[in-house]
């Protein structure tokens, strides 16, 4: 009986010693523990990075590049610019910061202006819009200048320019005068197909946008008014332009808006 008790005490002591050895400082973790720790840290890093990316991209700024010549000479092909979203988000929560005539906006075009394609709302597309990750499918976005505000009457006259409420708009930024007339809803393709006619009056919550390169821009004179909910943000500053377009090796960023 005494021997059995001694054996039990020895076993208990050995178990305690093993536990102490396992928890002793300086002991090298197993390969399995290393792999688990690596995966855990990597997942945490990815999640934190994505959360920060979404907060910055949706709440403050995002980067865009110019793929076409519709905004020449103000913006050139392959220009990189920063789009600010603060003013748009402040409007959403009730601040009265109206869109100004002359603002350059990035937006998702209506399907009539994008070969019938509209925004997709499946989880992958929404995640792609939130993050802007280049390896995910992205919705097409356009960039144009605000010409007409809600309530404005728009007339575009060949070789003259744009008239707002009967007055010629001063536009020193355009590439050339328009080579077309657009003075009636019937002159706008999307409304002509619907059989609409009458004065071009910008409805509430909408805008009339045009490219600075007037004769090489698919804009509101083709696909009509833009709803405010389609606005992504306002072009703020050019951060990079091809050296072929400017002689100095280093160039200052070009501001597009005044705060």
NUSENU-644351 format. One record per residue: x, y, z of N, C-alpha, C, CB in turn. Coordinates in steps of 0.1 Angstrom, whole numbers, padded with zeros to 4 digits, always signed. Atoms other than C-alpha are relative to their C-alpha. Glycine has a CB too. Example, Ala and Ser with C-alpha at 12.3 -4.5 7.8 and 13.67 -1.06 7.14 Angstrom:
BEGIN
+0009-0012+0000+0123-0045+0078+0009+0012+0000-0010+0000+0012-0009-0011+0000+0137-0011+0071-0008+0011+0008+0004+0005-0014
***
This chain:
BEGIN
+0008-0012+0000+0000+0000+0000+0009+0012+0000-0009+0000+0012-0009-0011-0001+0028+0023+0009+0007+0003-0013+0010-0002+0011-0007-0001+0013+0046+0016-0024-0009+0006-0010+0004-0014-0005+0010-0005+0010+0014+0024-0044-0001+0015+0002-0014-0007+0001+0002-0014-0003+0011+0058-0027+0013+0007-0005-0002+0002+0015-0013-0006+0004+0048+0066-0034+0000+0001-0015+0012-0008+0004+0001-0001+0015+0042+0058-0071-0009+0011-0005-0004-0014-0006+0009-0010+0004+0012+0080-0073+0006+0014+0002-0013-0001+0009-0007-0012-0002+0032+0108-0057+0010+0004-0010+0006+0000+0014-0010-0002+0011+0060+0103-0082-0006+0004-0013+0008-0013-0002+0007-0003+0012+0035+0104-0111-0005+0014+0000-0011-0010-0002+0005-0014-0001+0020+0136-0098+0011+0010-0002-0008+0002+0014-0012-0009+0001+0054+0152-0094+0005+0002-0014+0011-0005+0009-0005+0000+0014+0064+0142-0129-0009+0008-0009+0001-0014-0005+0010-0007+0008+0031+0156-0144+0002+0015+0003-0014-0004+0004-0002-0015-0003+0037+0190-0126+0013+0005-0006+0001+0002+0016-0013-0004+0007+0073+0191-0138-0001+0002-0015+0011-0010+0003+0002-0001+0014+0062+0185-0173-0008+0013-0004-0008-0012-0005+0008-0012+0002+0036+0213-0171+0009+0012+0001-0011+0001+0009-0009-0012-0002+0063+0237-0157+0010+0001-0012+0008-0002+0013-0010+0000+0011+0087+0227-0185-0006+0005-0013+0006-0014-0003+0007-0005+0013+0061+0233-0212-0003+0015+0001-0014-0007-0001+0003-0014-0001+0053+0268-0198+0012+0008+0003-0010+0002+0011-0012-0007-0004+0089+0276-0190+0004+0010-0011+0011-0009+0003-0004-0010+0010+0102+0308-0207+0012-0005-0008+0003+0013+0007-0011+0004+0009+0126+0303-0236-0002-0013-0008+0012-0001+0009+0002+0013+0008+0111+0271-0249-0004+0004-0014-0011-0008+0007+0003-0003+0014+0109+0271-0287-0014-0006-0003+0011-0006-0009+0013+0005+0004+0074+0268-0301+0001-0010-0011-0010+0012-0005+0000+0011+0011+0065+0239-0324-0003+0007-0013-0010-0011+0003+0003-0005+0014+0062+0243-0362-0014+0003-0001+0005-0011-0010+0014-0002+0001+0025+0240-0358-0004+0013+0006-0008-0011+0006+0003-0013-0006+0024+0269-0334+0005+0012-0008+0006+0000+0014-0006-0011+0009+0046+0290-0357-0010+0003-0011+0014-0003-0005+0009-0002+0012+0023+0284-0387-0013+0007+0005-0003-0014-0006+0012-0006-0005-0008+0292-0366+0001+0015+0003-0005-0008+0012-0002-0014-0003+0007+0324-0353+0002+0009-0012+0013+0001+0009-0002-0008+0013+0018+0335-0388-0013+0002-0007+0009-0008-0009+0013-0002+0006-0017+0329-0402-0008+0010+0007-0007-0014-0001+0008-0009-0009-0033+0347-0373+0004+0015-0002+0001-0004+0014-0005-0014+0002-0011+0378-0377-0003+0005-0014+0015+0000+0003+0003-0004+0014-0015+0378-0415-0014+0004-0002+0004-0011-0010+0014-0003+0001-0053+0377-0413-0003+0013+0007-0008-0012+0006+0002-0012-0008-0053+0404-0386+0005+0012-0008+0007+0000+0013-0006-0011+0008-0030+0426-0408-0009+0003-0012+0014-0004-0005+0008-0002+0012-0052+0421-0439-0013+0007+0004-0003-0013-0007+0012-0006-0005-0084+0429-0420+0001+0014+0004-0006-0008+0012-0002-0014-0004-0070+0460-0404+0003+0009-0012+0012+0001+0010-0003-0008+0012-0056+0472-0438-0012+0003-0008+0010-0008-0008+0012-0001+0008-0089+0466-0456-0010+0010+0007-0007-0013-0002+0008-0010-0007-0108+0485-0429+0004+0014-0001-0001-0004+0015-0006-0014+0001-0085+0515-0430-0002+0004-0015+0015+0000+0003+0001-0004+0014-0086+0514-0468-0014+0004-0003+0004-0012-0009+0014-0004+0003-0124+0515-0469-0004+0013+0007-0009-0011+0006+0003-0013-0007-0126+0543-0443+0006+0012-0008+0006-0001+0014-0006-0011+0007-0101+0564-0462-0006+0002-0014+0015-0003-0002+0005-0001+0014-0115+0556-0497-0015+0005+0000+0001-0013-0007+0014-0004-0001-0152+0560-0487-0002+0014+0007-0008-0010+0006+0002-0011-0008-0148+0588-0462+0007+0013-0004+0003-0003+0013-0009-0012+0002-0120+0611-0474+0004+0002-0015+0012-0001+0009-0006-0002+0013-0101+0606-0507+0002-0014-0007+0013+0007+0001-0004+0012+0008-0094+0581-0535+0008+0005-0012-0012-0008-0004-0008-0003+0012-0070+0581-0564-0007-0005-0013+0014-0006+0001+0006+0004+0013-0081+0580-0600+0010+0004-0011-0014+0007-0003-0008-0004+0011-0064+0581-0634-0010+0003-0012+0010-0011-0004+0008-0005+0011-0077+0597-0667+0002-0010-0012+0003+0014-0003-0002+0009+0011-0083+0571-0694-0003+0005-0014-0008-0012+0002+0005-0006+0013-0097+0594-0722+0004+0014-0001-0015-0003-0002-0003-0014+0003-0093+0628-0738-0012+0009+0001+0006+0001-0014+0013-0008-0001-0128+0641-0729+0002+0012+0008-0011-0009+0005-0002-0012-0008-0114+0666-0704+0012+0008-0004+0001-0004+0015-0011-0008+0006-0085+0679-0725-0005+0015-0002+0006-0006-0013-0014+0000-0004-0068+0704-0720+0001+0000+0016+0006+0013-0005-0001-0001-0015-0076+0705-0682+0006-0013+0005-0014+0002+0007-0006+0013-0003-0069+0668-0678+0004-0008-0012-0011-0008+0009-0005+0008+0012-0049+0646-0701+0001-0015+0003+0014+0005-0003-0001+0015-0001-0047+0609-0707+0011-0004+0009+0001-0007-0014-0009+0006-0009-0030+0590-0679+0004+0010+0012+0013-0004-0007-0001-0009-0012-0031+0620-0654-0005-0008+0012-0008+0013-0002+0004+0005-0012-0033+0608-0619-0005+0011+0009+0011-0009+0007+0006-0011-0008-0055+0628-0595-0006-0006+0013-0010+0008-0008+0006+0003-0013-0069+0628-0560-0015+0005-0001+0007+0006+0012+0014-0003-0001-0107+0628-0556-0004+0001+0014-0009-0010-0008+0004-0002-0014-0120+0643-0524-0015-0004+0002+0003+0014+0005+0014+0004-0002-0152+0629-0509-0006+0006+0013+0000-0015+0002+0004-0005-0013-0155+0649-0477-0013+0009-0002+0011+0009+0006+0011-0009+0003-0179+0675-0492-0013-0008-0003+0003+0010-0011+0011+0008+0004-0201+0648-0507-0006-0007+0013+0004-0011-0010+0004+0007-0012-0203+0629-0474-0007+0010+0010+0011-0007+0007+0007-0011-0008-0211+0662-0455-0014+0003-0005+0009+0012+0001+0014-0003+0005-0240+0668-0478-0009-0011+0004+0001+0001-0016+0009+0011-0003-0253+0633-0471-0005+0000+0014+0008-0013-0002+0004+0000-0013-0255+0640-0434-0007+0014+0004+0012-0002+0010+0009-0012-0002-0273+0674-0439+0007+0013-0001-0005-0001+0013-0007-0013+0001-0246+0700-0443-0003+0006-0014+0015-0002+0001+0004-0007+0013-0255+0726-0470+0013+0004-0007-0009+0011+0003-0012-0003+0008-0224+0724-0492-0004-0004-0015+0013-0008+0005+0005+0003+0013-0239+0726-0527+0011-0002-0010-0009+0011-0006-0009+0001+0012-0222+0714-0559+0001+0013-0007-0005-0012-0009-0001-0013+0007-0208+0744-0577+0002-0002-0015+0012+0008+0006-0003+0000+0015-0208+0752-0614+0015+0001-0002-0008+0012-0007-0014+0000+0002-0174+0745-0627+0008-0012+0007+0006+0013+0004-0006+0011-0006-0167+0716-0603+0003-0011-0009-0009-0005+0012-0003+0012+0008-0150+0686-0619-0003-0012+0009+0015+0000-0005+0005+0011-0008-0168+0655-0607+0003-0014-0006-0015+0001+0002-0001+0014+0004-0161+0618-0608-0013-0007+0003+0013-0008+0007+0013+0005-0002-0193+0598-0611-0002-0013-0008-0011+0010-0004+0004+0012+0008-0209+0565-0622-0011+0004-0010-0005-0011+0010+0009-0005+0010-0227+0572-0655-0013-0008+0001+0006-0001-0014+0012+0008+0002-0263+0563-0661+0002-0011-0011-0012+0010-0003-0002+0011+0010-0267+0531-0681-0001+0005-0015-0010-0011+0002+0002-0006+0014-0278+0552-0712+0013+0005-0005-0010+0011+0000-0013-0005+0004-0243+0566-0712+0012-0009+0001+0003+0013+0008-0011+0010-0002-0224+0534-0706-0004-0013-0006+0002-0002+0015+0003+0012+0008-0236+0509-0732-0010-0009+0007+0012-0008-0004+0010+0008-0008-0265+0499-0710+0004-0006+0013-0005-0011-0009-0005+0005-0013-0243+0489-0681-0003+0009+0012+0015-0004-0001+0002-0008-0012-0253+0500-0647+0008-0006+0012-0015+0001+0004-0007+0005-0012-0239+0496-0612-0005-0014+0004-0002+0010+0012+0003+0013-0005-0238+0461-0599+0000+0000+0016+0010-0011-0005+0001+0000-0015-0249+0453-0563+0002-0013+0006-0014+0006+0003-0003+0013-0007-0237+0418-0557+0012+0003+0010+0004-0011-0011-0010-0002-0011-0213+0414-0527+0014+0003-0005+0000-0012+0009-0013-0002+0005-0182+0412-0548+0002+0014-0006+0004-0011-0011-0001-0013+0006-0190+0444-0568+0000+0011+0011-0012+0002-0010+0001-0010-0011-0199+0463-0536+0014+0001+0007-0011-0003+0010-0013+0000-0006-0166+0452-0520+0010+0006-0009+0004-0015+0004-0010-0006+0010-0147+0462-0552-0001+0015+0000-0003-0006-0014+0001-0015+0000-0162+0497-0551+0005+0006+0013-0015+0004-0001-0004-0005-0013-0155+0501-0514+0016+0000+0001-0005-0009+0011-0015+0001-0002-0118+0490-0517+0008+0006-0012+0004-0014+0002-0007-0004+0012-0109+0499-0553+0012-0009-0004+0005+0014+0002-0011+0009+0003-0086+0469-0554+0000-0003-0015-0001-0013+0008+0000+0000+0015-0074+0467-0591-0002-0014-0005+0014+0004-0004+0002+0013+0005-0077+0429-0593-0014-0005+0001+0009-0010+0007+0014+0003-0001-0114+0430-0586-0008+0008-0012-0006+0004+0013+0008-0007+0011-0141+0440-0613-0005+0013+0005-0011-0009-0005+0004-0013-0004-0146+0477-0611-0011+0006-0010+0012+0009+0000+0010-0007+0008-0176+0498-0623+0006+0011-0008-0012+0004+0009-0005-0011+0007-0170+0523-0650-0003+0013+0007-0005+0000-0015+0002-0013-0006-0166+0559-0637+0005+0010-0011+0008+0002+0013-0003-0011+0009-0166+0591-0658+0005+0012+0008-0012+0004-0009-0004-0013-0006-0151+0626-0651-0004+0011-0009+0015+0000+0004+0005-0012+0008-0168+0658-0664-0001+0012+0009-0013-0004-0007+0001-0013-0007-0173+0694-0654-0015+0003+0001+0007+0011-0008+0014-0005-0002-0206+0707-0639-0002+0013-0008-0003+0002+0015+0004-0012+0007-0222+0731-0663-0014+0005+0004+0000-0003-0015+0013-0004-0004-0258+0731-0653-0004-0005+0014-0010-0004-0010+0005+0003-0013-0273+0732-0618-0015-0002+0000+0004+0011+0011+0014+0001+0000-0308+0723-0607-0008+0013-0002-0004-0006+0014+0008-0012+0004-0333+0747-0622+0005+0008-0012-0001+0009+0012-0006-0007+0011-0310+0759-0649-0006-0004-0013+0015-0002-0001+0004+0004+0013-0321+0761-0685+0012+0001-0009-0011+0011-0006-0012+0001+0007-0294+0749-0708-0003+0001-0015+0006-0014+0003+0000-0001+0015-0288+0758-0745+0015-0001-0004-0007+0013-0005-0013+0001+0006-0257+0747-0764-0001+0003-0015+0006-0015+0002+0001-0005+0014-0252+0766-0797+0013-0002-0007-0004+0015+0000-0012+0003+0008-0228+0756-0824+0008+0012-0002-0005-0006-0014-0010-0010+0002-0197+0777-0826-0002+0012+0009+0000+0004-0014+0003-0011-0009-0210+0799-0798+0004-0004+0015-0014+0005+0000-0003+0004-0014-0209+0780-0765-0013-0004+0007+0007+0011+0008+0011+0004-0009-0232+0771-0736-0007+0012+0006+0005-0010+0011+0008-0011-0006-0260+0794-0725-0007-0005+0012-0010+0006-0011+0007+0004-0012-0273+0792-0690-0010+0011+0003+0010-0001+0012+0011-0010-0002-0307+0809-0685+0001+0012-0009+0000+0004+0015-0001-0011+0010-0301+0829-0716+0013+0007-0001-0011+0009+0002-0013-0007+0000-0266+0841-0708+0011-0010-0004+0002+0006+0014-0012+0008+0004-0234+0828-0724+0009-0002+0011+0007+0007-0012-0008+0003-0011-0213+0810-0700+0015+0002-0004-0002-0015+0004-0015-0002+0003-0176+0821-0698+0007-0013+0004+0005+0012+0008-0007+0012-0002-0155+0790-0702+0014+0000-0006-0008-0012-0007-0014-0001+0005-0118+0797-0706+0007-0013+0000+0008+0010+0008-0007+0013-0001-0110+0760-0699-0003-0009-0011-0004-0006+0013+0004+0010+0010-0126+0744-0729+0011-0001-0011-0013+0003-0006-0010+0003+0011-0105+0729-0758-0005+0008-0013+0001-0015-0003+0005-0006+0012-0128+0743-0785-0015+0002+0001+0003-0007-0013+0014-0002-0001-0163+0756-0791-0008-0012-0006-0004+0012-0008+0007+0012+0005-0190+0729-0797-0004+0002-0015-0013-0002+0008+0004+0000+0015-0197+0719-0833-0014-0006-0001+0010-0009-0008+0013+0006+0001-0233+0709-0825-0010+0009+0008-0001-0014+0006+0011-0007-0007-0266+0724-0813-0007-0010+0010-0010+0006-0010+0008+0008-0010-0284+0711-0782-0009+0010+0008+0009-0008+0009+0009-0010-0006-0313+0734-0773-0013-0005+0004-0002+0012-0010+0013+0006-0003-0342+0710-0768+0003-0014+0005-0009+0000-0013-0001+0014-0005-0347+0677-0750+0001-0010-0011-0011-0003+0009+0000+0009+0012-0352+0662-0784+0014-0001-0006-0010+0004-0010-0013+0000+0005-0316+0670-0792+0009-0009+0008+0006+0014+0000-0007+0009-0009-0304+0647-0764-0004-0014-0003-0002+0003+0015+0004+0013+0005-0303+0612-0777-0009-0009+0009+0013-0008-0003+0007+0009-0009-0316+0594-0746-0015+0005+0001+0006+0000+0013+0014-0005-0001-0347+0617-0745-0007+0000-0013+0001+0015+0006+0006+0001+0013-0352+0617-0782-0006-0014-0002+0010+0003-0011+0005+0014+0001-0356+0579-0780-0013-0002+0008+0011-0010+0005+0012+0001-0009-0383+0584-0753-0011+0009-0005+0004+0003+0014+0010-0009+0006-0401+0610-0775-0002+0012+0008-0013-0008-0001+0002-0013-0008-0395+0639-0751+0005+0012-0008+0008-0002+0013-0005-0013+0006-0391+0675-0762-0004+0011+0010-0007+0002-0014+0002-0011-0008-0391+0709-0747+0013+0006+0005-0009-0003+0012-0012-0007-0005-0366+0732-0729+0008-0010+0008-0004+0012+0008-0009+0008-0008-0336+0716-0713+0001+0006+0014+0014-0002-0007+0000-0006-0014-0343+0724-0676+0005-0011+0009-0014+0005+0004-0006+0010-0009-0321+0706-0651-0010-0003+0012+0014+0005+0005+0009+0003-0011-0344+0688-0626+0007+0000+0014-0007-0013-0002-0005+0000-0014-0340+0689-0588+0008-0013+0003-0012+0001+0010-0009+0012-0004-0312+0666-0575+0008-0005-0012-0009-0011+0005-0007+0005+0012-0296+0664-0610+0009+0011-0004-0010-0004-0011-0010-0010+0006-0268+0682-0629+0002-0003-0015+0013-0001+0008-0003+0001+0014-0258+0688-0665+0015+0001-0001-0007+0011-0009-0015+0000+0000-0221+0678-0670+0005-0001-0015+0005-0011+0008-0006+0000+0013-0199+0683-0700+0015-0002+0001-0003+0012-0008-0014+0000+0000-0163+0675-0709+0006+0012-0006+0005-0012-0009-0006-0012+0005-0139+0703-0716+0004-0001-0014+0013+0004+0009-0003+0003+0014-0130+0687-0749-0014-0002-0007+0010-0012-0002+0014+0001+0003-0165+0695-0761-0004-0009-0012-0005+0014-0003+0003+0008+0011-0164+0677-0794+0005-0014+0000+0005+0007-0013-0005+0014-0002-0148+0645-0781-0004-0005+0014+0015-0001-0002+0004+0003-0013-0169+0640-0750-0015-0006+0000+0000+0012+0010+0014+0005-0002-0199+0617-0743-0005+0004+0014+0000-0016-0001+0004-0006-0012-0216+0637-0717-0015+0002+0000+0007+0013+0003+0014-0002-0002-0250+0651-0707-0007+0004-0013-0002+0011+0010+0007-0004+0012-0257+0664-0742-0003-0013-0008+0009+0009-0009+0003+0013+0007-0258+0626-0752-0009-0008+0009+0013-0007-0003+0007+0009-0009-0271+0608-0721-0008+0007+0011+0010-0010+0007+0009-0007-0009-0289+0635-0702+0005+0004+0014-0012-0009+0002-0003-0005-0013-0290+0646-0666+0006-0010+0009-0012+0006+0007-0006+0009-0010-0269+0631-0638-0006+0001+0013+0015+0002+0000+0005-0001-0014-0285+0622-0605+0011+0001+0010-0008-0013+0003-0011-0003-0010-0266+0634-0574+0005-0013+0007-0006+0009+0010-0004+0012-0007-0265+0599-0559+0011-0008-0008-0012-0009+0002-0010+0007+0008-0242+0588-0587+0014+0006+0001-0004+0000-0015-0012-0007-0002-0215+0612-0577+0010-0008+0009-0002+0014+0005-0010+0007-0008-0183+0596-0564+0008+0010+0008+0010-0007-0009-0008-0011-0007-0164+0628-0555+0004+0011-0009+0012-0006+0008-0005-0012+0007-0148+0660-0566+0015-0001-0003-0004+0013+0007-0014+0000+0004-0115+0661-0585+0007+0012+0008+0002+0001-0015-0007-0010-0008-0091+0680-0562+0013+0005-0005+0001-0005+0014-0013-0004+0004-0056+0679-0574+0007-0011-0009+0009+0002+0012-0008+0009+0009-0034+0664-0602+0013-0003+0008+0002+0006-0014-0012+0003-0007-0006+0645-0585+0011-0006-0009-0003-0011+0011-0010+0005+0009+0011+0631-0615-0004+0002-0015+0003-0015+0002+0002-0002+0015+0014+0639-0653+0012-0004-0007-0004+0015-0003-0011+0005+0008+0035+0623-0680+0010+0011-0003-0005-0006-0013-0010-0010+0003+0068+0641-0685+0000+0005-0015+0014-0006+0003+0001-0004+0014+0060+0642-0722-0009+0012-0001-0006-0011-0009+0010-0011+0001+0033+0668-0714+0006+0013+0007-0013-0004+0006-0005-0012-0007+0055+0691-0693+0016-0002+0001-0006+0001+0014-0014+0001+0001+0092+0699-0696+0008-0002+0013+0005+0012-0007-0008+0002-0012+0105+0702-0660+0000-0015+0005-0005+0009+0011-0001+0014-0005+0117+0669-0645-0010-0002+0012+0014-0003+0004+0010+0001-0011+0097+0676-0613-0009+0012-0002+0008+0001+0014+0010-0010+0001+0065+0695-0613-0009+0000+0012-0009-0003-0013+0009-0002-0011+0042+0709-0587-0014-0006-0003-0002+0015+0004+0014+0005+0002+0007+0693-0582-0008+0012-0004-0005-0006+0013+0009-0010+0005-0020+0712-0600-0013-0001+0007-0002-0001-0016+0013+0000-0007-0050+0722-0579-0011+0002-0010+0000+0011+0011+0011+0000+0009-0083+0717-0596-0012+0008+0007-0005-0013-0004+0011-0006-0007-0106+0732-0569+0006+0010+0010-0009-0010+0007-0003-0010-0011-0105+0761-0544-0008-0003+0012-0002+0014-0005+0007+0003-0012-0113+0753-0508-0004+0013+0007+0008-0009+0009
***
